[in-house]
Amino acid sequence: MAISKTTTFETAIGKLNTVIERLESGEESLDASLKLFEEGTALAAYCYQKLNAAEQKIKELTLEEDSGEEAED
C-alpha cells in the first residue's frame, strides 16, 4: 500500500486503528486479513518514520536553544 506524502500522522494512526479493529474482529477472510495486515504494516512504518522525524527535529531545536543560552552567558 502506498501512503501519500500528504497523509498526516493523525490520519495514518486513525487508519491503523481501523485496520487493527477489523483484524481483531475475526470477520475478515484470510485474503482480506493478509491485505489488511500488509496495509497495517505500511501504516505503522509510516507513523514510526513520522515520529522519528519529529523526535529528531525536537533534538535539533533543543540543541539550538541550549547553544543559544550558552552564547548569552
PDB file of N, CA, C and O in Angstrom:
ATOM      1  N   MET A   1       0.844  -1.184   0.000  1.00  0.00           N
ATOM      2  CA  MET A   1       0.000   0.000   0.000  1.00  0.00           C
ATOM      3  C   MET A   1       0.886   1.242   0.000  1.00  0.00           C
ATOM      4  O   MET A   1       1.774   1.384   0.840  1.00  0.00           O
ATOM      5  N   ALA A   2       0.640   2.114  -0.924  1.00  0.00           N
ATOM      6  CA  ALA A   2       1.384   3.372  -0.984  1.00  0.00           C
ATOM      7  C   ALA A   2       0.661   4.417  -0.139  1.00  0.00           C
ATOM      8  O   ALA A   2      -0.552   4.597  -0.242  1.00  0.00           O
ATOM      9  N   ILE A   3       1.428   5.088   0.686  1.00  0.00           N
ATOM     10  CA  ILE A   3       0.862   6.127   1.541  1.00  0.00           C
ATOM     11  C   ILE A   3       1.310   7.465   0.993  1.00  0.00           C
ATOM     12  O   ILE A   3       2.500   7.693   0.778  1.00  0.00           O
ATOM     13  N   SER A   4       0.364   8.338   0.771  1.00  0.00           N
ATOM     14  CA  SER A   4       0.656   9.659   0.227  1.00  0.00           C
ATOM     15  C   SER A   4       1.522  10.449   1.194  1.00  0.00           C
ATOM     16  O   SER A   4       1.341  10.376   2.409  1.00  0.00           O
ATOM     17  N   LYS A   5       2.460  11.202   0.646  1.00  0.00           N
ATOM     18  CA  LYS A   5       3.320  12.039   1.490  1.00  0.00           C
ATOM     19  C   LYS A   5       2.521  13.147   2.172  1.00  0.00           C
ATOM     20  O   LYS A   5       2.993  13.747   3.137  1.00  0.00           O
ATOM     21  N   THR A   6       1.321  13.418   1.679  1.00  0.00           N
ATOM     22  CA  THR A   6       0.489  14.450   2.295  1.00  0.00           C
ATOM     23  C   THR A   6      -0.371  13.891   3.435  1.00  0.00           C
ATOM     24  O   THR A   6      -1.069  14.645   4.114  1.00  0.00           O
ATOM     25  N   THR A   7      -0.320  12.574   3.642  1.00  0.00           N
ATOM     26  CA  THR A   7      -1.077  11.961   4.731  1.00  0.00           C
ATOM     27  C   THR A   7      -0.498  12.421   6.064  1.00  0.00           C
ATOM     28  O   THR A   7       0.711  12.347   6.286  1.00  0.00           O
ATOM     29  N   THR A   8      -1.361  12.891   6.938  1.00  0.00           N
ATOM     30  CA  THR A   8      -0.892  13.342   8.248  1.00  0.00           C
ATOM     31  C   THR A   8      -0.693  12.140   9.173  1.00  0.00           C
ATOM     32  O   THR A   8      -1.230  11.057   8.943  1.00  0.00           O
ATOM     33  N   PHE A   9       0.081  12.365  10.204  1.00  0.00           N
ATOM     34  CA  PHE A   9       0.297  11.335  11.222  1.00  0.00           C
ATOM     35  C   PHE A   9      -1.038  10.911  11.830  1.00  0.00           C
ATOM     36  O   PHE A   9      -1.299   9.722  12.016  1.00  0.00           O
ATOM     37  N   GLU A  10      -1.872  11.895  12.134  1.00  0.00           N
ATOM     38  CA  GLU A  10      -3.165  11.613  12.769  1.00  0.00           C
ATOM     39  C   GLU A  10      -4.063  10.767  11.868  1.00  0.00           C
ATOM     40  O   GLU A  10      -4.750   9.863  12.343  1.00  0.00           O
ATOM     41  N   THR A  11      -4.056  11.060  10.568  1.00  0.00           N
ATOM     42  CA  THR A  11      -4.849  10.276   9.621  1.00  0.00           C
ATOM     43  C   THR A  11      -4.334   8.845   9.556  1.00  0.00           C
ATOM     44  O   THR A  11      -5.117   7.895   9.555  1.00  0.00           O
ATOM     45  N   ALA A  12      -3.019   8.697   9.502  1.00  0.00           N
ATOM     46  CA  ALA A  12      -2.419   7.366   9.426  1.00  0.00           C
ATOM     47  C   ALA A  12      -2.724   6.551  10.678  1.00  0.00           C
ATOM     48  O   ALA A  12      -3.015   5.358  10.586  1.00  0.00           O
ATOM     49  N   ILE A  13      -2.659   7.183  11.844  1.00  0.00           N
ATOM     50  CA  ILE A  13      -2.981   6.486  13.097  1.00  0.00           C
ATOM     51  C   ILE A  13      -4.444   6.052  13.094  1.00  0.00           C
ATOM     52  O   ILE A  13      -4.764   4.943  13.520  1.00  0.00           O
ATOM     53  N   GLY A  14      -5.328   6.918  12.617  1.00  0.00           N
ATOM     54  CA  GLY A  14      -6.745   6.571  12.538  1.00  0.00           C
ATOM     55  C   GLY A  14      -6.980   5.372  11.637  1.00  0.00           C
ATOM     56  O   GLY A  14      -7.739   4.465  11.980  1.00  0.00           O
ATOM     57  N   LYS A  15      -6.324   5.370  10.480  1.00  0.00           N
ATOM     58  CA  LYS A  15      -6.455   4.239   9.556  1.00  0.00           C
ATOM     59  C   LYS A  15      -5.883   2.967  10.178  1.00  0.00           C
ATOM     60  O   LYS A  15      -6.450   1.885  10.030  1.00  0.00           O
ATOM     61  N   LEU A  16      -4.757   3.108  10.873  1.00  0.00           N
ATOM     62  CA  LEU A  16      -4.139   1.949  11.524  1.00  0.00           C
ATOM     63  C   LEU A  16      -5.073   1.375  12.587  1.00  0.00           C
ATOM     64  O   LEU A  16      -5.203   0.156  12.696  1.00  0.00           O
ATOM     65  N   ASN A  17      -5.716   2.225  13.361  1.00  0.00           N
ATOM     66  CA  ASN A  17      -6.677   1.750  14.366  1.00  0.00           C
ATOM     67  C   ASN A  17      -7.836   1.009  13.718  1.00  0.00           C
ATOM     68  O   ASN A  17      -8.302  -0.001  14.245  1.00  0.00           O
ATOM     69  N   THR A  18      -8.304   1.506  12.576  1.00  0.00           N
ATOM     70  CA  THR A  18      -9.388   0.839  11.854  1.00  0.00           C
ATOM     71  C   THR A  18      -8.946  -0.540  11.379  1.00  0.00           C
ATOM     72  O   THR A  18      -9.690  -1.513  11.497  1.00  0.00           O
ATOM     73  N   VAL A  19      -7.735  -0.617  10.844  1.00  0.00           N
ATOM     74  CA  VAL A  19      -7.192  -1.897  10.383  1.00  0.00           C
ATOM     75  C   VAL A  19      -7.114  -2.877  11.550  1.00  0.00           C
ATOM     76  O   VAL A  19      -7.504  -4.037  11.419  1.00  0.00           O
ATOM     77  N   ILE A  20      -6.615  -2.414  12.677  1.00  0.00           N
ATOM     78  CA  ILE A  20      -6.492  -3.275  13.860  1.00  0.00           C
ATOM     79  C   ILE A  20      -7.860  -3.788  14.300  1.00  0.00           C
ATOM     80  O   ILE A  20      -8.016  -4.973  14.594  1.00  0.00           O
ATOM     81  N   GLU A  21      -8.840  -2.905  14.346  1.00  0.00           N
ATOM     82  CA  GLU A  21     -10.195  -3.309  14.743  1.00  0.00           C
ATOM     83  C   GLU A  21     -10.752  -4.371  13.802  1.00  0.00           C
ATOM     84  O   GLU A  21     -11.360  -5.346  14.243  1.00  0.00           O
ATOM     85  N   ARG A  22     -10.541  -4.175  12.504  1.00  0.00           N
ATOM     86  CA  ARG A  22     -11.050  -5.148  11.530  1.00  0.00           C
ATOM     87  C   ARG A  22     -10.352  -6.496  11.677  1.00  0.00           C
ATOM     88  O   ARG A  22     -10.991  -7.543  11.582  1.00  0.00           O
ATOM     89  N   LEU A  23      -9.042  -6.468  11.910  1.00  0.00           N
ATOM     90  CA  LEU A  23      -8.320  -7.728  12.089  1.00  0.00           C
ATOM     91  C   LEU A  23      -8.744  -8.428  13.374  1.00  0.00           C
ATOM     92  O   LEU A  23      -8.905  -9.648  13.395  1.00  0.00           O
ATOM     93  N   GLU A  24      -8.925  -7.663  14.440  1.00  0.00           N
ATOM     94  CA  GLU A  24      -9.313  -8.253  15.722  1.00  0.00           C
ATOM     95  C   GLU A  24     -10.741  -8.788  15.717  1.00  0.00           C
ATOM     96  O   GLU A  24     -11.083  -9.657  16.519  1.00  0.00           O
ATOM     97  N   SER A  25     -11.570  -8.276  14.819  1.00  0.00           N
ATOM     98  CA  SER A  25     -12.960  -8.735  14.767  1.00  0.00           C
ATOM     99  C   SER A  25     -13.056 -10.192  14.333  1.00  0.00           C
ATOM    100  O   SER A  25     -14.002 -10.892  14.696  1.00  0.00           O
ATOM    101  N   GLY A  26     -12.074 -10.646  13.556  1.00  0.00           N
ATOM    102  CA  GLY A  26     -12.095 -12.028  13.081  1.00  0.00           C
ATOM    103  C   GLY A  26     -13.106 -12.288  11.988  1.00  0.00           C
ATOM    104  O   GLY A  26     -13.320 -13.440  11.612  1.00  0.00           O
ATOM    105  N   GLU A  27     -13.730 -11.252  11.471  1.00  0.00           N
ATOM    106  CA  GLU A  27     -14.771 -11.414  10.461  1.00  0.00           C
ATOM    107  C   GLU A  27     -14.239 -11.382   9.031  1.00  0.00           C
ATOM    108  O   GLU A  27     -14.986 -11.662   8.093  1.00  0.00           O
ATOM    109  N   GLU A  28     -12.972 -11.048   8.849  1.00  0.00           N
ATOM    110  CA  GLU A  28     -12.395 -10.935   7.513  1.00  0.00           C
ATOM    111  C   GLU A  28     -11.923 -12.299   7.018  1.00  0.00           C
ATOM    112  O   GLU A  28     -11.542 -13.162   7.810  1.00  0.00           O
ATOM    113  N   SER A  29     -11.953 -12.480   5.707  1.00  0.00           N
ATOM    114  CA  SER A  29     -11.417 -13.703   5.116  1.00  0.00           C
ATOM    115  C   SER A  29      -9.898 -13.705   5.255  1.00  0.00           C
ATOM    116  O   SER A  29      -9.300 -12.692   5.619  1.00  0.00           O
ATOM    117  N   LEU A  30      -9.287 -14.835   4.967  1.00  0.00           N
ATOM    118  CA  LEU A  30      -7.837 -14.930   5.053  1.00  0.00           C
ATOM    119  C   LEU A  30      -7.174 -13.942   4.100  1.00  0.00           C
ATOM    120  O   LEU A  30      -6.241 -13.238   4.484  1.00  0.00           O
ATOM    121  N   ASP A  31      -7.655 -13.889   2.854  1.00  0.00           N
ATOM    122  CA  ASP A  31      -7.071 -12.964   1.874  1.00  0.00           C
ATOM    123  C   ASP A  31      -7.238 -11.511   2.310  1.00  0.00           C
ATOM    124  O   ASP A  31      -6.303 -10.717   2.208  1.00  0.00           O
ATOM    125  N   ALA A  32      -8.418 -11.171   2.790  1.00  0.00           N
ATOM    126  CA  ALA A  32      -8.660  -9.801   3.251  1.00  0.00           C
ATOM    127  C   ALA A  32      -7.790  -9.487   4.463  1.00  0.00           C
ATOM    128  O   ALA A  32      -7.271  -8.378   4.590  1.00  0.00           O
ATOM    129  N   SER A  33      -7.633 -10.461   5.348  1.00  0.00           N
ATOM    130  CA  SER A  33      -6.793 -10.260   6.531  1.00  0.00           C
ATOM    131  C   SER A  33      -5.342 -10.019   6.141  1.00  0.00           C
ATOM    132  O   SER A  33      -4.669  -9.180   6.740  1.00  0.00           O
ATOM    133  N   LEU A  34      -4.859 -10.743   5.148  1.00  0.00           N
ATOM    134  CA  LEU A  34      -3.484 -10.542   4.687  1.00  0.00           C
ATOM    135  C   LEU A  34      -3.296  -9.153   4.098  1.00  0.00           C
ATOM    136  O   LEU A  34      -2.279  -8.502   4.336  1.00  0.00           O
ATOM    137  N   LYS A  35      -4.275  -8.703   3.331  1.00  0.00           N
ATOM    138  CA  LYS A  35      -4.202  -7.354   2.760  1.00  0.00           C
ATOM    139  C   LYS A  35      -4.250  -6.299   3.865  1.00  0.00           C
ATOM    140  O   LYS A  35      -3.523  -5.307   3.819  1.00  0.00           O
ATOM    141  N   LEU A  36      -5.103  -6.520   4.848  1.00  0.00           N
ATOM    142  CA  LEU A  36      -5.184  -5.591   5.974  1.00  0.00           C
ATOM    143  C   LEU A  36      -3.879  -5.575   6.766  1.00  0.00           C
ATOM    144  O   LEU A  36      -3.412  -4.518   7.189  1.00  0.00           O
ATOM    145  N   PHE A  37      -3.298  -6.754   6.961  1.00  0.00           N
ATOM    146  CA  PHE A  37      -2.030  -6.831   7.679  1.00  0.00           C
ATOM    147  C   PHE A  37      -0.946  -6.066   6.928  1.00  0.00           C
ATOM    148  O   PHE A  37      -0.153  -5.345   7.534  1.00  0.00           O
ATOM    149  N   GLU A  38      -0.915  -6.226   5.615  1.00  0.00           N
ATOM    150  CA  GLU A  38       0.057  -5.502   4.795  1.00  0.00           C
ATOM    151  C   GLU A  38      -0.158  -3.990   4.914  1.00  0.00           C
ATOM    152  O   GLU A  38       0.797  -3.227   5.061  1.00  0.00           O
ATOM    153  N   GLU A  39      -1.411  -3.574   4.850  1.00  0.00           N
ATOM    154  CA  GLU A  39      -1.734  -2.153   4.989  1.00  0.00           C
ATOM    155  C   GLU A  39      -1.331  -1.642   6.373  1.00  0.00           C
ATOM    156  O   GLU A  39      -0.759  -0.559   6.500  1.00  0.00           O
ATOM    157  N   GLY A  40      -1.629  -2.420   7.396  1.00  0.00           N
ATOM    158  CA  GLY A  40      -1.284  -2.029   8.754  1.00  0.00           C
ATOM    159  C   GLY A  40       0.218  -1.909   8.958  1.00  0.00           C
ATOM    160  O   GLY A  40       0.690  -1.000   9.641  1.00  0.00           O
ATOM    161  N   THR A  41       0.959  -2.827   8.366  1.00  0.00           N
ATOM    162  CA  THR A  41       2.417  -2.775   8.465  1.00  0.00           C
ATOM    163  C   THR A  41       2.957  -1.510   7.815  1.00  0.00           C
ATOM    164  O   THR A  41       3.845  -0.859   8.365  1.00  0.00           O
ATOM    165  N   ALA A  42       2.428  -1.161   6.653  1.00  0.00           N
ATOM    166  CA  ALA A  42       2.859   0.057   5.956  1.00  0.00           C
ATOM    167  C   ALA A  42       2.494   1.300   6.763  1.00  0.00           C
ATOM    168  O   ALA A  42       3.292   2.232   6.868  1.00  0.00           O
ATOM    169  N   LEU A  43       1.306   1.314   7.324  1.00  0.00           N
ATOM    170  CA  LEU A  43       0.880   2.458   8.139  1.00  0.00           C
ATOM    171  C   LEU A  43       1.738   2.596   9.394  1.00  0.00           C
ATOM    172  O   LEU A  43       2.119   3.704   9.773  1.00  0.00           O
ATOM    173  N   ALA A  44       2.038   1.475  10.032  1.00  0.00           N
ATOM    174  CA  ALA A  44       2.872   1.512  11.236  1.00  0.00           C
ATOM    175  C   ALA A  44       4.268   2.032  10.905  1.00  0.00           C
ATOM    176  O   ALA A  44       4.829   2.828  11.658  1.00  0.00           O
ATOM    177  N   ALA A  45       4.824   1.590   9.789  1.00  0.00           N
ATOM    178  CA  ALA A  45       6.154   2.058   9.378  1.00  0.00           C
ATOM    179  C   ALA A  45       6.127   3.553   9.081  1.00  0.00           C
ATOM    180  O   ALA A  45       7.057   4.277   9.436  1.00  0.00           O
ATOM    181  N   TYR A  46       5.069   4.009   8.436  1.00  0.00           N
ATOM    182  CA  TYR A  46       4.921   5.438   8.122  1.00  0.00           C
ATOM    183  C   TYR A  46       4.844   6.260   9.412  1.00  0.00           C
ATOM    184  O   TYR A  46       5.503   7.291   9.536  1.00  0.00           O
ATOM    185  N   CYS A  47       4.044   5.802  10.358  1.00  0.00           N
ATOM    186  CA  CYS A  47       3.901   6.516  11.634  1.00  0.00           C
ATOM    187  C   CYS A  47       5.220   6.524  12.397  1.00  0.00           C
ATOM    188  O   CYS A  47       5.588   7.537  12.991  1.00  0.00           O
ATOM    189  N   TYR A  48       5.923   5.413  12.382  1.00  0.00           N
ATOM    190  CA  TYR A  48       7.218   5.322  13.052  1.00  0.00           C
ATOM    191  C   TYR A  48       8.195   6.324  12.449  1.00  0.00           C
ATOM    192  O   TYR A  48       8.936   6.991  13.170  1.00  0.00           O
ATOM    193  N   GLN A  49       8.190   6.424  11.118  1.00  0.00           N
ATOM    194  CA  GLN A  49       9.078   7.372  10.432  1.00  0.00           C
ATOM    195  C   GLN A  49       8.722   8.806  10.809  1.00  0.00           C
ATOM    196  O   GLN A  49       9.607   9.626  11.054  1.00  0.00           O
ATOM    197  N   LYS A  50       7.430   9.108  10.854  1.00  0.00           N
ATOM    198  CA  LYS A  50       6.985  10.453  11.227  1.00  0.00           C
ATOM    199  C   LYS A  50       7.401  10.789  12.665  1.00  0.00           C
ATOM    200  O   LYS A  50       7.847  11.903  12.941  1.00  0.00           O
ATOM    201  N   LEU A  51       7.254   9.834  13.566  1.00  0.00           N
ATOM    202  CA  LEU A  51       7.650  10.057  14.957  1.00  0.00           C
ATOM    203  C   LEU A  51       9.158  10.266  15.078  1.00  0.00           C
ATOM    204  O   LEU A  51       9.614  11.131  15.826  1.00  0.00           O
ATOM    205  N   ASN A  52       9.923   9.475  14.344  1.00  0.00           N
ATOM    206  CA  ASN A  52      11.377   9.644  14.365  1.00  0.00           C
ATOM    207  C   ASN A  52      11.782  11.010  13.836  1.00  0.00           C
ATOM    208  O   ASN A  52      12.679  11.647  14.387  1.00  0.00           O
ATOM    209  N   ALA A  53      11.127  11.468  12.771  1.00  0.00           N
ATOM    210  CA  ALA A  53      11.431  12.786  12.208  1.00  0.00           C
ATOM    211  C   ALA A  53      11.092  13.887  13.214  1.00  0.00           C
ATOM    212  O   ALA A  53      11.843  14.851  13.358  1.00  0.00           O
ATOM    213  N   ALA A  54       9.972  13.743  13.903  1.00  0.00           N
ATOM    214  CA  ALA A  54       9.581  14.738  14.906  1.00  0.00           C
ATOM    215  C   ALA A  54      10.568  14.739  16.070  1.00  0.00           C
ATOM    216  O   ALA A  54      10.948  15.800  16.566  1.00  0.00           O
ATOM    217  N   GLU A  55      10.978  13.562  16.501  1.00  0.00           N
ATOM    218  CA  GLU A  55      11.944  13.462  17.593  1.00  0.00           C
ATOM    219  C   GLU A  55      13.271  14.120  17.203  1.00  0.00           C
ATOM    220  O   GLU A  55      13.876  14.832  18.004  1.00  0.00           O
ATOM    221  N   GLN A  56      13.713  13.879  15.978  1.00  0.00           N
ATOM    222  CA  GLN A  56      14.958  14.480  15.504  1.00  0.00           C
ATOM    223  C   GLN A  56      14.850  16.002  15.475  1.00  0.00           C
ATOM    224  O   GLN A  56      15.784  16.703  15.866  1.00  0.00           O
ATOM    225  N   LYS A  57      13.715  16.508  15.014  1.00  0.00           N
ATOM    226  CA  LYS A  57      13.501  17.955  14.959  1.00  0.00           C
ATOM    227  C   LYS A  57      13.539  18.558  16.365  1.00  0.00           C
ATOM    228  O   LYS A  57      14.126  19.619  16.575  1.00  0.00           O
ATOM    229  N   ILE A  58      12.918  17.882  17.314  1.00  0.00           N
ATOM    230  CA  ILE A  58      12.915  18.362  18.697  1.00  0.00           C
ATOM    231  C   ILE A  58      14.340  18.393  19.246  1.00  0.00           C
ATOM    232  O   ILE A  58      14.727  19.348  19.919  1.00  0.00           O
ATOM    233  N   LYS A  59      15.117  17.352  18.959  1.00  0.00           N
ATOM    234  CA  LYS A  59      16.511  17.324  19.411  1.00  0.00           C
ATOM    235  C   LYS A  59      17.295  18.483  18.811  1.00  0.00           C
ATOM    236  O   LYS A  59      18.065  19.141  19.511  1.00  0.00           O
ATOM    237  N   GLU A  60      17.103  18.737  17.520  1.00  0.00           N
ATOM    238  CA  GLU A  60      17.798  19.839  16.857  1.00  0.00           C
ATOM    239  C   GLU A  60      17.421  21.185  17.484  1.00  0.00           C
ATOM    240  O   GLU A  60      18.287  22.017  17.754  1.00  0.00           O
ATOM    241  N   LEU A  61      16.137  21.384  17.710  1.00  0.00           N
ATOM    242  CA  LEU A  61      15.683  22.639  18.304  1.00  0.00           C
ATOM    243  C   LEU A  61      16.206  22.808  19.727  1.00  0.00           C
ATOM    244  O   LEU A  61      16.577  23.909  20.134  1.00  0.00           O
ATOM    245  N   THR A  62      16.232  21.722  20.470  1.00  0.00           N
ATOM    246  CA  THR A  62      16.741  21.767  21.836  1.00  0.00           C
ATOM    247  C   THR A  62      18.226  22.105  21.845  1.00  0.00           C
ATOM    248  O   THR A  62      18.679  22.898  22.671  1.00  0.00           O
ATOM    249  N   LEU A  63      18.980  21.510  20.936  1.00  0.00           N
ATOM    250  CA  LEU A  63      20.411  21.811  20.849  1.00  0.00           C
ATOM    251  C   LEU A  63      20.645  23.265  20.472  1.00  0.00           C
ATOM    252  O   LEU A  63      21.522  23.926  21.027  1.00  0.00           O
ATOM    253  N   GLU A  64      19.850  23.763  19.520  1.00  0.00           N
ATOM    254  CA  GLU A  64      19.969  25.168  19.118  1.00  0.00           C
ATOM    255  C   GLU A  64      19.664  26.087  20.301  1.00  0.00           C
ATOM    256  O   GLU A  64      20.361  27.076  20.529  1.00  0.00           O
ATOM    257  N   GLU A  65      18.620  25.749  21.042  1.00  0.00           N
ATOM    258  CA  GLU A  65      18.230  26.559  22.201  1.00  0.00           C
ATOM    259  C   GLU A  65      19.320  26.523  23.266  1.00  0.00           C
ATOM    260  O   GLU A  65      19.674  27.556  23.835  1.00  0.00           O
ATOM    261  N   ASP A  66      19.850  25.330  23.532  1.00  0.00           N
ATOM    262  CA  ASP A  66      20.908  25.193  24.537  1.00  0.00           C
ATOM    263  C   ASP A  66      22.163  25.963  24.135  1.00  0.00           C
ATOM    264  O   ASP A  66      22.768  26.633  24.972  1.00  0.00           O
ATOM    265  N   SER A  67      22.554  25.876  22.888  1.00  0.00           N
ATOM    266  CA  SER A  67      23.763  26.582  22.453  1.00  0.00           C
ATOM    267  C   SER A  67      23.526  28.088  22.428  1.00  0.00           C
ATOM    268  O   SER A  67      24.467  28.855  22.629  1.00  0.00           O
ATOM    269  N   GLY A  68      22.312  28.525  22.189  1.00  0.00           N
ATOM    270  CA  GLY A  68      21.980  29.945  22.226  1.00  0.00           C
ATOM    271  C   GLY A  68      22.063  30.504  23.630  1.00  0.00           C
ATOM    272  O   GLY A  68      22.514  31.632  23.827  1.00  0.00           O
ATOM    273  N   GLU A  69      21.631  29.719  24.612  1.00  0.00           N
ATOM    274  CA  GLU A  69      21.702  30.148  26.009  1.00  0.00           C
ATOM    275  C   GLU A  69      23.145  30.233  26.474  1.00  0.00           C
ATOM    276  O   GLU A  69      23.497  31.145  27.221  1.00  0.00           O
ATOM    277  N   GLU A  70      23.985  29.304  26.048  1.00  0.00           N
ATOM    278  CA  GLU A  70      25.392  29.316  26.432  1.00  0.00           C
ATOM    279  C   GLU A  70      26.100  30.532  25.853  1.00  0.00           C
ATOM    280  O   GLU A  70      26.983  31.106  26.492  1.00  0.00           O
ATOM    281  N   ALA A  71      25.713  30.924  24.646  1.00  0.00           N
ATOM    282  CA  ALA A  71      26.350  32.069  23.999  1.00  0.00           C
ATOM    283  C   ALA A  71      26.012  33.368  24.728  1.00  0.00           C
ATOM    284  O   ALA A  71      26.804  34.310  24.733  1.00  0.00           O
ATOM    285  N   GLU A  72      24.825  33.410  25.344  1.00  0.00           N
ATOM    286  CA  GLU A  72      24.396  34.614  26.050  1.00  0.00           C
ATOM    287  C   GLU A  72      25.108  34.776  27.381  1.00  0.00           C
ATOM    288  O   GLU A  72      25.245  35.899  27.865  1.00  0.00           O
ATOM    289  N   ASP A  73      25.570  33.678  27.990  1.00  0.00           N
ATOM    290  CA  ASP A  73      26.223  33.743  29.311  1.00  0.00           C
ATOM    291  C   ASP A  73      27.528  34.467  29.285  1.00  0.00           C
ATOM    292  O   ASP A  73      28.182  34.597  30.320  1.00  0.00           O
TER     293      ASP A  73
END
